[in-house]
């Protein structure tokens, strides 16, 4: 019998400072709660003005709070709140996000002996709650109000290997352009550690390109594309506390910073009603 510890945490992502996808393929289980507190630093020496790289350094440091709670065994709610500092000049709370994730079907492979495939639908809303800076090289973001709907397919083997794919559509209220999003994640979830590698992408629909001039440099109208890869490692300290670290790299994009990111944080599990997932 192999006990697989299900780990859930989220490095927050926005149109300007992005991490891995909004949701994963794991469910918390009824009345289980995870709280993740983390810090992230992005070192970006370049910026894609349209698709052209220019010298526009943007150092982005963030502190993130993430909460995941199992309403039922098949329904989770997630809440994320980020505080962002750009170039040490602009500092503010960025966009909070509230998501629901529902598992509507499950397919057991060989009666569960070779794992299972979970089919989920996730939907949420994100919005700025402060009037942060949207212009110039130190802009925090787009002040976007976003409706996000995405199906998720998650394969989990009894060995601990898992693979998750997701895609969807972001409806963004004017003047921020809409976008399609997609992500994939592969990893191992063991009883004593967790590791993954991931890809996260977005294609903006229309929008303008960053031109650099102060009168033309608002981020609100930008069409944002990105293709980003990364990885995460998590280690439990005890039943209620764990630590994680991660790294990311921007492969290509449009109207987005290019560089590397590093993250570090703690995951708290208050044990409201926690139990580990057990597979034969």
C-alpha positions in Angstrom: 0.0 0.0 0.0 1.4 3.4 -1.0 0.4 6.5 0.8 0.6 9.6 -1.4 0.6 13.0 0.4 -1.4 15.5 -1.7 0.3 18.9 -1.6 -1.5 22.1 -2.6 0.0 25.5 -2.9 0.1 28.3 -5.5 2.6 30.8 -6.7 0.4 33.7 -7.8 0.2 34.8 -11.3 -1.1 37.9 -13.0 -0.8 39.4 -16.5 2.4 41.1 -15.6 4.0 39.0 -12.9 3.1 35.4 -13.6 3.9 32.0 -12.1 2.3 28.6 -12.7 -1.4 28.1 -13.5 -4.2 29.3 -11.3 -5.3 25.8 -10.2 -3.9 22.3 -10.0 -5.6 18.9 -10.3 -5.6 17.9 -6.6 -8.6 18.2 -4.3 -8.3 19.0 -0.6 -11.1 16.8 0.7 -14.0 17.9 2.8 -13.0 20.4 5.6 -9.3 20.3 4.8 -7.5 23.6 4.8 -4.0 24.6 3.5 -2.5 28.1 4.0 0.6 29.0 2.0 2.7 32.1 2.7 5.5 32.7 0.2 7.9 35.2 -1.3 8.9 35.5 -4.9 11.6 37.5 -6.7 11.8 38.0 -10.5 15.0 39.4 -12.0 14.1 40.7 -15.4 16.9 42.6 -17.3 14.8 42.7 -20.5 11.3 43.4 -21.6 9.3 42.4 -24.7 8.0 45.6 -26.3 5.6 43.8 -28.6 7.8 40.8 -29.6 11.0 42.8 -29.5 13.4 42.6 -26.6 14.4 46.0 -25.1 16.6 47.0 -22.2 13.9 47.7 -19.5 14.9 46.2 -16.1 12.1 45.2 -13.9 12.9 43.6 -10.5 9.6 42.3 -9.1 9.4 41.1 -5.4 6.2 39.8 -4.0 4.7 38.4 -0.8 1.9 36.0 -1.4 -0.9 34.5 0.8 -2.9 31.6 -0.5 -5.8 29.7 1.1 -7.3 26.4 -0.2 -10.3 24.8 1.5 -12.3 21.7 0.7 -16.0 22.5 0.9 -16.9 18.9 -0.1 -14.8 16.0 -1.3 -15.4 17.2 -4.9 -15.4 21.0 -4.4 -12.6 23.3 -3.4 -12.4 27.1 -3.0 -9.1 29.0 -3.3 -8.3 32.6 -2.4 -5.0 34.3 -3.2 -3.7 37.8 -2.2 -0.4 39.2 -3.4 1.6 42.2 -2.4 4.0 43.4 -5.1 7.0 45.7 -5.3 8.4 46.7 -8.7 11.9 48.2 -8.9 11.5 49.2 -5.3 9.5 52.2 -6.6 5.9 51.0 -6.7 4.5 48.9 -3.8 0.9 47.8 -3.4 -1.5 44.9 -3.2 -2.0 43.6 -6.7 -5.0 41.5 -7.8 -6.9 39.2 -5.4 -8.4 36.0 -6.9 -11.2 33.7 -5.8 -11.6 30.4 -7.5 -13.9 27.3 -7.3 -12.8 23.9 -8.5 -15.2 21.0 -9.0 -14.5 17.4 -9.9 -17.5 16.2 -12.0 -16.1 12.8 -13.1 -13.5 10.2 -12.4 -12.1 7.3 -14.5 -10.4 4.5 -12.7 -7.8 2.7 -14.9 -7.9 -1.1 -14.6 -10.3 -0.7 -11.6 -7.9 1.7 -10.0 -4.9 -0.6 -10.1 -3.1 1.7 -12.6 -4.3 5.0 -11.2 -7.1 7.3 -12.1 -8.0 10.3 -14.3 -10.0 13.1 -12.7 -12.0 15.6 -14.8 -12.5 19.0 -13.2 -13.9 22.4 -14.1 -12.4 25.6 -12.4 -13.8 29.1 -12.5 -13.0 32.3 -10.7 -12.8 36.0 -10.6 -9.7 38.2 -10.0 -9.6 42.0 -9.6 -7.5 44.8 -8.3 -8.7 46.2 -4.9 -6.3 49.2 -4.9 -5.6 51.9 -7.5 -2.0 50.7 -8.2 0.3 52.1 -10.9 -0.4 51.0 -14.4 2.0 53.3 -16.3 5.7 53.3 -16.9 8.5 50.8 -16.5 7.6 50.2 -12.8 3.9 49.6 -13.4 2.5 46.9 -11.0 -0.1 45.5 -13.4 -3.2 46.2 -15.6 -5.9 46.6 -12.9 -7.7 43.8 -14.8 -11.0 42.4 -13.8 -11.0 38.9 -15.1 -13.5 36.0 -15.4 -11.5 32.8 -15.7 -13.1 29.5 -16.8 -10.9 26.4 -17.5 -11.4 22.6 -17.7 -8.7 20.5 -16.0 -7.7 16.9 -16.6 -5.5 15.2 -14.0 -3.9 11.8 -14.1 -2.7 10.3 -10.9 -0.8 7.0 -10.8 -0.5 4.8 -7.7 3.3 5.3 -7.8 2.8 9.0 -7.1 3.4 10.2 -10.6 0.9 12.7 -11.9 0.2 14.8 -15.0 -2.2 17.8 -15.3 -3.3 19.7 -18.3 -5.7 22.7 -18.4 -6.8 25.4 -20.7 -9.4 28.1 -20.8 -10.5 31.6 -21.6 -10.0 34.8 -19.7 -12.7 37.4 -20.2 -11.3 40.8 -19.1 -13.3 43.9 -18.7 -12.5 46.9 -20.9 -9.9 48.2 -21.6 -7.8 45.1 -20.8 -7.7 42.6 -23.8 -9.1 39.1 -23.4 -6.8 36.0 -23.5 -6.6 32.3 -23.9 -4.6 30.3 -21.3 -3.1 26.9 -21.1 -0.8 25.0 -18.7 0.7 21.6 -18.1 2.4 20.1 -15.0 4.2 16.8 -14.3 5.6 15.5 -11.1 5.8 13.1 -8.2 3.8 13.3 -5.0 5.4 11.1 -2.3 4.6 10.8 1.4 7.9 12.6 2.3 8.4 15.0 -0.6 6.8 16.5 -3.7 8.4 17.8 -7.0 7.0 19.1 -10.3 8.0 20.7 -13.5 5.5 23.0 -15.3 4.7 25.1 -18.3 2.3 28.0 -18.2 1.2 30.0 -21.3 -1.1 32.8 -22.4 -2.1 34.3 -25.8 -3.6 37.8 -25.6 -6.3 38.6 -28.1 -5.5 41.9 -29.7 -4.4 44.8 -27.6 -1.6 47.3 -28.2 2.1 47.0 -27.8 4.4 48.7 -25.2 6.1 51.7 -26.8 8.0 53.1 -23.9 7.0 56.8 -24.2 5.3 58.0 -21.0 2.1 59.0 -22.8 1.9 55.6 -24.5 3.1 53.2 -21.8 0.0 52.3 -19.9 -0.1 48.6 -19.3 -4.0 48.5 -19.3 -4.3 48.2 -23.1 -1.4 45.8 -23.7 -2.0 42.4 -25.3 0.1 40.0 -23.2 1.5 36.7 -24.4 3.9 34.5 -22.4 5.5 31.1 -22.4 7.0 30.2 -19.1 8.6 27.1 -17.5 9.5 26.2 -14.0 9.7 23.7 -11.2 8.9 23.3 -7.6 10.1 21.1 -4.7 8.2 20.7 -1.4 9.3 19.0 1.8 7.1 18.4 4.9 8.6 19.4 8.2 5.9 17.7 10.2 2.2 16.9 9.8 1.2 20.5 9.8 4.1 22.4 8.3 6.1 22.2 5.1 8.6 24.3 3.1 8.8 24.8 -0.7 11.1 26.4 -3.2 10.8 27.0 -6.9 12.4 28.5 -10.0 11.0 29.8 -13.3 12.2 31.2 -16.6 10.4 33.2 -19.3 11.0 31.6 -22.7 9.2 34.1 -24.9 6.4 36.6 -24.9 4.8 39.8 -25.9 4.6 42.9 -23.6 6.1 40.9 -20.7 9.3 41.0 -18.7 12.0 38.4 -19.5 14.1 36.9 -16.8 14.3 34.3 -14.0 12.2 33.9 -10.9 12.9 32.3 -7.5 10.3 31.5 -4.8 10.4 30.2 -1.2 7.5 29.7 1.2 5.8 27.8 4.0 2.6 25.7 3.8 0.5 25.3 6.9 -2.0 22.5 7.4 -4.2 23.2 10.4 -5.6 19.7 10.3 -9.3 20.6 10.4 -10.1 17.1 9.1 -7.1 15.9 7.2 -6.4 12.5 5.8 -3.9 11.3 3.3 -4.9 9.9 0.0 -4.3 6.1 0.0 -3.8 4.1 -3.2 -3.5 0.3 -3.4 
